[in-house]
């Protein structure tokens, strides 16, 4: 994992090849197709999300199999290496990029945050390849080193930005820092749908993209492991942010191990 940590730091992205068990890949693929049918998902038909790209959001609310995605050990280790402990699930969505889709505009996932760059990482995202990702079927394009740019111009012509194609076999995961410029590629194939899962994380002090507290029904959240509930934001951040009467929501709602409230912590007690 040392190489992957170094690539994330130096290039702004890395690829874990064939890290996801094939049975899980097959199960996720089947559930993507089930949800696209049952929820009657269609392309959003806008420039950013795509005119021939079908997306299903808030996946943790739609099936137990998705609970395995945020806690995948190798991915989470790398993400925590960027964001630190107590990071959060920001969003979880499937993306089916069909033939004829054009290249997505190059962007950074943290560009909506009004913070001068470069800054402390606040976002780190992962793309799970449920099918092979090739240049022809629209593999994600990345701009190596762009996470280090100082106050980049997001209005620049994206066609002038040189990108690298993050090709990877199914079962692999592309991980990138939120400041790294990237975008989905064009699908120029005749019949290949490029299917991936966008697993997005944010630092514990940043608001999540999807509202996990309201988007996931309480009875579904009750079935999560304490680790996953914490990732969804039901623990406090550093014993303070997000507390209710000095306790974490996870402890009050589900009896999870209580956090140590910041005010009650005595640093001399362990000496």
Beta strands, then each sheet from edge to edge (+ up, - down):
strand 1: 13-16
strand 2: 53-56
strand 3: 88-97
strand 4: 123-129
strand 5: 141-142
strand 6: 164-165
strand 7: 173-177
strand 8: 182-183
strand 9: 194-202
sheet 1: 1+ 7- 4+ 9- 3+ 2-
sheet 2: 6+ 5- 8+
end
